[in-house]
Amino acid sequence: MCWEWNQTSGRNVPSGVKPPSVNFVSNILTGAGDLLRRDLPKLALGESIDPPAIPSYRAVVVDPAALQRYEGDYQLRPGTVLTLSVKGDEVRMSGWLLIPTSEHTFFSP
């Protein structure tokens, strides 16, 4: 029997065996995708994992003039444009609320 290193699960599996694949998307700032990528193979094998810490974010007050500099259109990928707008102290990206956690970092609940 031939064994190969499987990049999806990080395990050695018999050659020719295709483990199930899982696709997911996540907010990269929370780290949830990295935790899921790390823990999902363990869960699939029936292993126990410690529950992750729930991230917490603290909103900060940002000068409205600084927020205004971010207004405009942003191309996510060809054909997908998101519009960032600021009204008072509220920041939205194509309708999604963005909460400032610093002058340059935002969190979308």
N, CA and C of each residue as an Amber inpcrd file, in Angstrom:
protein
   327
   0.8430000  -1.1710000   0.0000000   0.0000000   0.0000000   0.0000000
   0.8930000   1.2390000   0.0000000   0.5380000   2.2250000  -0.7820000
   1.2850000   3.4720000  -0.8760000   0.5610000   4.5410000  -0.0780000
   1.3250000   5.3300000   0.7010000   0.7290000   6.3950000   1.5080000
   1.1820000   7.7430000   0.9850000   0.3030000   8.7040000   1.0200000
   0.6080000  10.0530000   0.5630000   0.2390000  11.0490000   1.6560000
   0.9850000  12.1550000   1.7230000   0.6360000  13.2340000   2.6440000
  -0.5280000  14.0020000   2.0520000  -1.5890000  14.1710000   2.8230000
  -2.7720000  14.8570000   2.3510000  -2.7670000  16.2770000   2.8900000
  -2.7090000  17.2650000   1.9980000  -2.6430000  18.6660000   2.4310000
  -3.9350000  19.1320000   3.0830000  -5.0750000  18.5450000   2.7250000
  -6.3460000  18.9760000   3.2890000  -6.4370000  18.6290000   4.7660000
  -6.1300000  17.3840000   5.1010000  -6.2930000  16.9580000   6.4890000
  -4.9860000  16.9380000   7.2590000  -3.8510000  17.0580000   6.5420000
  -2.5710000  16.9820000   7.2290000  -2.2890000  15.5840000   7.7330000
  -2.8520000  14.5840000   7.1360000  -2.6880000  13.1900000   7.5520000
  -2.1700000  12.3570000   6.3950000  -1.5360000  11.2620000   6.7300000
  -1.1830000  10.2920000   5.7090000  -2.4070000   9.4470000   5.4100000
  -2.7330000   9.3240000   4.1440000  -3.8870000   8.5230000   3.7400000
  -3.4330000   7.5580000   2.6460000  -4.1250000   6.4210000   2.5190000
  -3.7550000   5.4860000   1.4510000  -3.8500000   6.1570000   0.0860000
  -2.9180000   5.8390000  -0.7930000  -2.9080000   6.3920000  -2.1370000
  -4.2310000   6.0810000  -2.8270000  -4.7780000   7.0740000  -3.4920000
  -6.0240000   6.8830000  -4.2220000  -7.2600000   7.1810000  -3.3920000
  -7.1330000   7.2910000  -2.0800000  -8.2810000   7.6100000  -1.2300000
  -8.4540000   9.1170000  -1.2220000  -9.6190000   9.5550000  -1.5500000
  -9.8980000  10.9900000  -1.5820000 -10.7440000  11.3460000  -0.3590000
 -10.1470000  12.0470000   0.6200000 -10.9450000  12.4440000   1.7760000
 -11.9610000  13.4950000   1.3570000 -13.0690000  13.5800000   2.0870000
 -14.0520000  14.6170000   1.7340000 -13.4320000  15.9960000   1.8740000
 -13.8730000  16.9060000   1.0500000 -13.3550000  18.2660000   1.1300000
 -14.4350000  19.1880000   1.6750000 -13.9980000  20.2590000   2.2940000
 -14.9000000  21.2510000   2.8640000 -14.4140000  22.6190000   2.4310000
 -15.3150000  23.4450000   1.9240000 -14.9890000  24.8140000   1.5530000
 -15.7190000  25.7530000   2.5030000 -15.0460000  26.8030000   2.9160000
 -15.6910000  27.7810000   3.7870000 -15.0790000  29.1460000   3.5520000
 -15.8380000  30.1660000   3.9220000 -15.3390000  31.5340000   3.8700000
 -15.5060000  32.1350000   5.2550000 -14.6540000  33.0920000   5.5590000
 -14.7430000  33.7000000   6.8890000 -14.1830000  35.1020000   6.8600000
 -14.4350000  35.7990000   7.9360000 -13.8760000  37.1170000   8.1370000
 -12.4240000  36.9140000   8.5730000 -11.4660000  37.3830000   7.7840000
 -10.0680000  37.0900000   8.0870000  -9.5740000  37.7550000   9.3520000
 -10.2040000  38.8360000   9.7690000  -9.7170000  39.5270000  10.9590000
 -10.0450000  38.8080000  12.2520000 -11.0930000  37.9930000  12.2650000
 -11.4510000  37.3050000  13.5010000 -10.5560000  36.0960000  13.7450000
  -9.9470000  35.5790000  12.7020000  -9.1500000  34.3740000  12.8440000
  -9.9870000  33.1140000  12.8350000 -11.3060000  33.2460000  12.6680000
 -12.1840000  32.0790000  12.7010000 -11.8270000  31.0760000  11.6090000
 -11.4860000  31.5770000  10.4300000 -11.1230000  30.6670000   9.3380000
  -9.8870000  29.8540000   9.6660000  -8.9010000  30.4810000  10.2870000
  -7.6870000  29.7590000  10.6680000  -7.9860000  28.7000000  11.7190000
  -8.8450000  29.0420000  12.6840000  -9.2120000  28.0590000  13.7130000
  -9.9770000  26.8950000  13.1020000 -10.8930000  27.2030000  12.1940000
 -11.6560000  26.1420000  11.5400000 -10.7470000  25.2580000  10.7000000
  -9.8440000  25.8810000   9.9560000  -8.8970000  25.1260000   9.1270000
  -8.0390000  24.2170000  10.0040000  -7.6640000  24.6990000  11.1790000
  -6.8450000  23.9150000  12.0920000  -7.6350000  22.7770000  12.7330000
  -8.8830000  23.0490000  13.1450000  -9.6250000  22.0920000  13.9640000
 -10.5460000  21.1540000  13.2060000 -10.9930000  21.5190000  12.0240000
 -11.9430000  20.6880000  11.2970000 -11.4190000  19.2780000  11.0170000
 -10.1720000  19.1150000  10.5810000  -9.6830000  17.7450000  10.3750000
  -9.7070000  16.9230000  11.6690000  -9.4080000  17.5360000  12.7940000
  -9.4550000  16.8200000  14.0730000 -10.8740000  16.3840000  14.3920000
 -11.8280000  17.2900000  14.1850000 -13.2250000  16.9610000  14.4410000
 -13.7070000  15.8410000  13.5280000 -13.2940000  15.8910000  12.2640000
 -13.6950000  14.8580000  11.3060000 -13.1790000  13.4830000  11.7180000
 -12.0480000  13.4700000  12.4230000 -11.4790000  12.2000000  12.8960000
 -11.9920000  11.8100000  14.2780000 -12.9360000  12.6010000  14.8090000
 -13.5170000  12.2840000  16.1010000 -12.6900000  12.7300000  17.2910000
 -11.6650000  13.5390000  17.0480000 -10.8280000  14.0150000  18.1460000
 -11.5160000  15.1700000  18.8680000 -11.1530000  15.3630000  20.1050000
 -11.6820000  16.4820000  20.8880000 -10.8110000  17.7110000  20.6740000
 -11.4400000  18.8580000  20.7120000 -10.7010000  20.1190000  20.6250000
 -11.2050000  21.0370000  21.7310000 -10.3610000  21.9570000  22.1510000
 -10.7820000  22.9610000  23.1220000 -11.6010000  24.0210000  22.4020000
 -12.6590000  24.5140000  23.0450000 -13.4280000  25.5860000  22.3880000
 -12.5720000  26.8290000  22.2260000 -12.7080000  27.5030000  21.0900000
 -11.8990000  28.7110000  20.8710000 -12.3960000  29.8600000  21.7340000
 -11.5060000  30.7660000  21.9950000 -11.8900000  31.9930000  22.7060000
 -12.7220000  32.8480000  21.7630000 -13.7690000  33.4150000  22.2680000
 -14.6120000  34.2830000  21.4560000 -13.9310000  35.6410000  21.3490000
 -13.6680000  36.0810000  20.1090000 -12.9890000  37.3790000  19.9710000
 -13.8790000  38.5160000  20.4460000 -13.2550000  39.4960000  21.0170000
 -14.0130000  40.6780000  21.4170000 -13.3780000  41.8930000  20.7600000
 -14.2240000  42.8180000  20.4010000 -13.7660000  44.0250000  19.7360000
 -14.3200000  45.2190000  20.4790000 -13.5120000  46.2080000  20.6240000
 -13.9310000  47.4310000  21.2900000 -13.9900000  48.5420000  20.2500000
 -15.1640000  49.1180000  20.1150000 -15.3260000  50.2300000  19.1800000
 -14.5780000  51.4460000  19.7080000 -14.0020000  52.1980000  18.8010000
 -13.3130000  53.4300000  19.1600000 -13.9330000  54.5770000  18.3760000
 -13.7820000  55.7680000  18.9070000 -14.2610000  56.9640000  18.2160000
 -13.1540000  57.4370000  17.2820000 -13.5240000  57.6110000  16.0180000
 -12.5680000  58.0640000  15.0090000 -13.0620000  59.3970000  14.4660000
 -12.1530000  60.3140000  14.2750000 -12.4780000  61.6280000  13.7280000
 -13.2400000  61.4500000  12.4160000 -14.4330000  62.0420000  12.2900000
 -15.2070000  61.8970000  11.0560000 -14.4350000  62.2930000   9.8010000
 -13.5530000  63.2690000   9.9080000 -12.7510000  63.6600000   8.7350000
 -11.8490000  62.5150000   8.2880000 -11.3310000  61.7590000   9.2400000
 -10.4940000  60.6070000   8.8980000 -11.3340000  59.5330000   8.2150000
 -12.5630000  59.3300000   8.6910000 -13.4420000  58.3320000   8.0750000
 -13.8230000  58.7320000   6.6500000 -14.0150000  60.0290000   6.4230000
 -14.3910000  60.5200000   5.0960000 -13.3620000  60.1300000   4.0340000
 -12.1000000  60.0330000   4.4330000 -11.0440000  59.6710000   3.4670000
 -11.2540000  58.2750000   2.8910000 -11.9870000  57.4210000   3.5970000
 -12.2090000  56.0520000   3.1300000 -13.4020000  55.9270000   2.1930000
 -14.2220000  56.9650000   2.0990000 -15.4100000  56.8780000   1.2460000
 -15.0190000  56.6210000  -0.1980000 -15.8310000  55.7890000  -0.8530000
 -15.6000000  55.5240000  -2.2640000 -15.9010000  54.0840000  -2.6200000
 -15.5540000  53.7290000  -3.8390000 -15.7870000  52.3870000  -4.3480000
 -14.5190000  51.5600000  -4.2360000 -14.7000000  50.3000000  -3.8540000
 -13.5950000  49.3540000  -3.7160000 -13.9160000  48.1160000  -4.5320000
 -12.9780000  47.6990000  -5.3780000 -13.1910000  46.5100000  -6.1930000
 -12.7290000  45.2870000  -5.4070000 -13.6830000  44.4160000  -5.0810000
 -13.3770000  43.1880000  -4.3630000 -12.6930000  42.2000000  -5.3040000
 -13.2350000  42.0860000  -6.4930000 -12.6890000  41.2650000  -7.5790000
 -13.3020000  41.8140000  -8.8540000 -12.8020000  41.4470000 -10.0110000
 -13.3760000  41.9830000 -11.2420000 -14.8940000  41.7640000 -11.2900000
 -15.6220000  42.8600000 -11.4810000 -17.0710000  42.7770000 -11.5770000
 -17.8040000  42.9500000 -10.2520000 -17.0850000  42.9930000  -9.1320000
 -17.7120000  43.1730000  -7.8230000 -17.1390000  44.4140000  -7.1620000
 -17.9700000  45.4440000  -7.0760000 -17.5500000  46.7020000  -6.4800000
 -18.3850000  46.9490000  -5.2330000 -17.7160000  47.2700000  -4.1230000
 -18.3760000  47.6060000  -2.8690000 -18.1910000  49.0910000  -2.6190000
 -19.2400000  49.7400000  -2.1140000 -19.1890000  51.1710000  -1.8670000
 -19.1420000  51.4360000  -0.3730000 -18.1180000  52.1600000   0.0680000
 -17.9990000  52.5480000   1.4650000 -18.5560000  53.9570000   1.6150000
 -19.4970000  54.0950000   2.5680000 -20.0950000  55.4090000   2.8140000
 -20.0200000  55.7340000   4.2980000 -19.9470000  57.0280000   4.5890000
 -19.8780000  57.5170000   5.9680000 -20.9950000  58.5310000   6.1460000
 -21.8180000  58.3240000   7.1710000 -22.8730000  59.2750000   7.5280000
 -22.7570000  59.5090000   9.0230000 -22.2380000  60.6760000   9.4000000
 -21.9790000  60.9500000  10.8150000 -20.8690000  60.0500000  11.3060000
 -21.1570000  59.2560000  12.3320000 -20.1340000  58.3150000  12.8350000
 -20.4140000  56.8860000  12.3860000 -21.3510000  56.7200000  11.4340000
 -21.6890000  55.3820000  10.9380000 -20.9710000  55.1050000   9.6240000
 -20.2840000  53.9790000   9.5710000 -19.5500000  53.5690000   8.3710000
 -20.2100000  52.3100000   7.8290000 -20.4990000  52.3120000   6.5340000
 -21.1170000  51.1390000   5.9100000 -20.3970000  50.8020000   4.6160000
 -20.2870000  49.5040000   4.3750000 -19.7140000  49.0000000   3.1300000
 -20.8280000  48.2610000   2.4040000 -21.4010000  48.9120000   1.3760000
 -22.5190000  48.3500000   0.6130000 -23.6220000  47.8360000   1.5400000
 -23.9250000  48.6200000   2.5600000 -25.0060000  48.2790000   3.4690000
 -24.5670000  47.6080000   4.7650000 -23.4090000  46.9630000   4.7740000
 -22.9250000  46.2940000   5.9900000 -22.3170000  47.3220000   6.9290000
 -22.7200000  47.2570000   8.1820000 -22.1780000  48.1510000   9.1910000
 -20.7250000  47.7860000   9.4800000 -19.8570000  48.7850000   9.5090000
 -18.4600000  48.6010000   9.8860000 -18.2130000  49.4040000  11.1500000
 -17.6960000  48.7630000  12.1700000 -17.4230000  49.4180000  13.4420000
 -15.9290000  49.6730000  13.5400000 -15.5140000  50.9270000  13.7090000
 -14.0770000  51.2010000  13.8200000 -13.5080000  50.6170000  15.1200000
 -12.4140000  49.8700000  14.9850000 -11.6730000  49.3770000  16.1570000
 -10.3410000  50.1110000  16.2760000 -10.0040000  50.8690000  15.2580000
  -8.8850000  51.8030000  15.2510000  -9.1530000  52.7380000  14.0680000
  -8.2840000  53.6870000  13.8390000  -8.5000000  54.5920000  12.7110000
  -8.4120000  53.8660000  11.3800000  -7.7180000  52.7170000  11.3410000
  -7.4940000  51.9940000  10.0940000  -8.0970000  50.5940000  10.0670000
  -8.7820000  50.1840000  11.1200000  -9.3040000  48.8280000  11.2040000
 -10.7870000  48.8720000  11.5650000 -11.5650000  48.0320000  10.8880000
 -13.0040000  47.9900000  11.1090000 -13.4580000  46.5530000  11.3070000
 -14.5390000  46.4040000  12.0530000 -15.1170000  45.0950000  12.3120000
 -16.5610000  45.1120000  11.8310000 -16.9840000  44.0590000  11.1460000
 -18.3780000  43.9470000  10.6950000 -19.0450000  42.8550000  11.5170000
 -20.0360000  43.2260000  12.3400000 -20.6930000  42.2180000  13.1900000
 -21.5650000  41.2540000  12.3900000
